[in-house]
Amino acid sequence: MTRLGGPLLSVENLHVYYGGIHAVQGISFAIERGEIVTLIGANGAGKSSTLRCLSGLVPAADGSRVVFDGRDITNEAAHTIVSQGICQSPEGRRIFGEMSVEENLFLGAYTHRRMDGAHLEHVYELFPRLKERRTQSGGTLSGGEQQMLAIGRALMARPRLLLLDEPSLGLAPILVKEIFAIIRAINTEDDVTILLVEQNANMALAAAHRGYVLETGRITLTDTGEALLANEGVRHAYLG
């Protein structure tokens, strides 16, 4: 794993509020280049809020600091964050149902001045079903295909850090395995660093180099993915 010039992402004392709700309460963590890091925790723990803040979709409170590849990006505009190399595949997929598969993918590349045909073909290599359905409306795809489209659209921005929010949500077990195999390939073959939020803690920790456990907006435990899988407290709380 390459580690040059410090972590790719450093988050210090991150606070996120929704009105009077203190969703993220001063968390700090780092992600090294080439890692898969996962955030696990119950619903409402602050996982998705963390990703949304890193993407520029919700503001960080005063005193928070987010540094990406040596540049302070705290509260920069979302499109600027994407152009820096951070892109999110959101919870619920959020594809454009009336647009074709290929039009959805083109939108993912909007920060690049010219469409890279070779990169589009690479996304199709990762997701052959998207190529088969490239002229089909996104809304007519199955749930698994829509998830592939959401990840593929994020990859069209050519991210250095890919944020994945609940990529297995609502999918059959066989599709969950397929999605996680693709996530590993994106990390190892495309050299994309990944921050993963996932309710399926077993799959997330098995794929991750390291993990952080969030409880009510705070990090309560961190370790390697393997160690967290073996941790009795984590097993009891999150692994069933």
C-alpha positions in Angstrom: 0.0 0.0 0.0 1.4 3.4 -1.0 1.8 6.0 1.7 3.4 9.2 0.4 3.3 12.6 2.2 0.8 11.7 4.9 -2.8 10.5 4.7 -4.9 11.2 1.7 -7.7 12.4 3.9 -7.5 13.8 7.4 -10.6 14.7 9.4 -10.2 16.6 12.6 -12.8 17.4 15.2 -15.7 17.2 12.7 -19.0 18.5 13.9 -22.3 18.4 11.9 -25.6 19.9 13.0 -29.1 19.7 11.5 -30.7 22.6 13.4 -30.6 21.6 17.0 -29.5 18.0 16.3 -25.8 17.3 16.8 -25.4 14.5 14.3 -21.6 14.3 14.3 -19.8 15.1 17.5 -16.2 15.9 17.1 -14.9 12.9 15.2 -11.3 12.6 13.9 -9.9 10.0 11.5 -7.5 9.5 8.6 -7.4 7.5 5.4 -4.2 6.5 3.8 -3.7 6.2 0.1 -4.9 2.9 -1.3 -7.0 1.9 1.7 -10.6 0.8 2.1 -11.9 2.3 5.3 -15.4 1.6 6.7 -17.6 3.4 9.1 -20.0 1.1 10.9 -22.7 1.8 13.4 -26.5 1.8 14.0 -28.9 3.9 12.1 -28.5 7.5 13.3 -24.9 7.1 14.4 -23.7 9.8 12.0 -22.2 7.8 9.2 -24.1 9.2 6.3 -23.9 12.7 7.8 -20.1 12.3 7.8 -20.0 11.4 4.1 -22.4 14.2 3.2 -20.2 16.7 4.9 -17.1 15.4 3.2 -18.9 15.8 -0.1 -19.8 19.4 0.6 -23.6 18.6 0.8 -23.9 19.7 4.5 -21.7 22.2 6.3 -19.1 21.4 9.0 -19.5 23.5 12.1 -16.8 25.9 13.3 -13.6 24.2 14.5 -13.9 21.3 12.1 -11.1 20.6 9.7 -11.0 18.4 6.6 -7.8 18.1 4.6 -7.5 16.2 1.3 -4.1 15.5 -0.1 -2.6 18.4 1.9 -5.3 20.9 1.0 -7.9 22.2 3.5 -11.3 21.6 1.8 -13.4 22.3 4.9 -16.8 23.7 3.6 -15.6 24.1 0.0 -18.4 23.9 -2.6 -19.5 20.4 -3.6 -18.4 20.8 -7.3 -15.0 22.0 -6.1 -14.6 18.9 -3.9 -15.5 16.7 -6.9 -13.0 18.4 -9.0 -10.3 17.8 -6.3 -10.9 14.1 -6.6 -13.6 13.1 -4.1 -16.9 11.7 -5.4 -19.8 10.0 -3.6 -22.2 7.3 -4.6 -25.1 8.2 -2.4 -27.5 6.1 -0.3 -30.6 5.3 -2.3 -28.6 5.5 -5.6 -30.2 8.8 -6.7 -30.0 8.1 -10.4 -31.9 10.1 -13.0 -34.7 7.6 -13.8 -35.9 9.3 -17.1 -32.4 9.5 -18.5 -30.6 6.7 -20.2 -27.9 4.7 -18.5 -25.2 6.4 -20.7 -26.6 9.9 -20.0 -26.4 9.2 -16.3 -22.8 8.2 -16.7 -22.0 11.3 -18.8 -23.3 13.4 -16.0 -20.8 11.8 -13.7 -18.0 13.3 -15.9 -19.4 16.8 -15.8 -16.3 18.3 -14.1 -14.1 17.2 -17.0 -14.1 19.3 -20.1 -13.9 16.5 -22.5 -15.6 13.1 -22.4 -13.1 10.3 -22.0 -14.3 7.4 -24.1 -11.7 5.1 -22.8 -12.8 5.7 -19.2 -16.4 5.1 -20.2 -15.4 1.8 -21.7 -13.5 0.9 -18.5 -16.7 1.6 -16.5 -18.5 -0.7 -18.9 -15.8 -3.4 -18.3 -16.5 -3.2 -14.6 -20.3 -3.3 -15.1 -21.0 -5.2 -18.3 -24.8 -5.1 -17.7 -24.7 -1.3 -17.9 -23.2 -1.5 -21.4 -26.0 -4.0 -22.4 -28.5 -1.5 -21.2 -26.8 1.8 -22.1 -29.8 3.2 -24.1 -32.3 2.0 -21.4 -33.9 4.5 -19.0 -32.3 4.3 -15.6 -35.6 4.0 -13.9 -36.3 0.7 -15.6 -33.2 -1.0 -14.2 -33.3 -3.5 -11.4 -32.2 -2.4 -7.9 -28.8 -4.1 -8.4 -28.3 -2.5 -11.8 -29.2 0.9 -10.4 -26.6 0.5 -7.7 -24.0 -0.4 -10.4 -25.1 2.7 -12.3 -24.7 4.9 -9.2 -21.2 3.6 -8.6 -20.3 3.8 -12.3 -21.5 7.4 -12.4 -19.3 8.3 -9.5 -16.3 6.6 -11.2 -16.8 8.7 -14.3 -15.5 11.7 -12.2 -12.2 9.7 -11.9 -12.1 10.0 -8.1 -9.0 9.5 -6.0 -11.3 9.0 -3.0 -14.6 7.2 -3.6 -17.3 7.6 -0.9 -19.8 4.8 -0.9 -23.0 5.1 1.1 -24.9 1.8 1.7 -24.0 0.2 -1.6 -25.7 -3.1 -0.7 -28.9 -1.6 0.6 -31.9 -3.6 -0.5 -30.0 -6.1 -2.7 -30.2 -9.8 -2.7 -27.2 -11.7 -1.1 -25.8 -12.8 -4.5 -25.8 -9.2 -5.8 -24.2 -8.0 -2.5 -21.3 -10.3 -3.1 -21.0 -9.1 -6.7 -21.0 -5.4 -5.6 -18.3 -6.0 -3.0 -16.1 -7.9 -5.5 -16.3 -4.8 -7.8 -15.5 -2.5 -4.8 -12.4 -4.5 -4.2 -11.4 -4.4 -7.9 -11.9 -0.6 -7.9 -9.6 -0.4 -5.0 -6.8 -2.8 -6.0 -6.9 -2.5 -9.8 -7.9 1.1 -10.3 -5.9 2.3 -7.2 -8.9 4.2 -5.8 -9.1 4.9 -2.1 -12.5 4.1 -0.6 -14.5 5.3 2.4 -17.4 2.9 2.9 -20.6 3.3 4.9 -22.5 0.0 5.1 -25.1 -1.6 7.3 -23.8 -5.0 6.3 -20.9 -4.9 8.8 -19.7 -8.4 8.0 -19.2 -7.6 4.3 -17.8 -4.1 5.1 -15.2 -5.3 7.6 -14.2 -8.2 5.5 -13.4 -5.8 2.6 -11.9 -3.0 4.7 -8.3 -2.5 5.7 -9.5 -0.6 8.8 -12.8 0.4 10.4 -14.3 3.0 12.8 -17.3 2.3 15.0 -19.6 5.3 15.4 -22.2 5.5 18.2 -24.4 8.6 18.5 -22.1 10.8 16.5 -18.8 9.7 18.2 -16.1 7.2 17.3 -15.9 4.7 20.0 -13.6 2.1 18.5 -11.1 1.7 15.7 -9.0 -1.2 14.5 -8.2 -3.3 11.4 -11.2 -4.8 9.6 -10.0 -8.2 10.6 -9.7 -7.3 14.3 -13.1 -5.7 14.4 -14.7 -8.8 12.8 -13.2 -10.8 15.7 -14.1 -8.3 18.4 -16.8 -9.7 20.7 -18.5 -6.4 21.4 -18.7 -5.5 17.7 -19.9 -9.0 16.9 -22.7 -8.7 19.5 -23.8 -5.2 18.4 -23.4 -5.3 14.7 -22.7 -8.7 13.3 -25.6 -10.8 14.6 
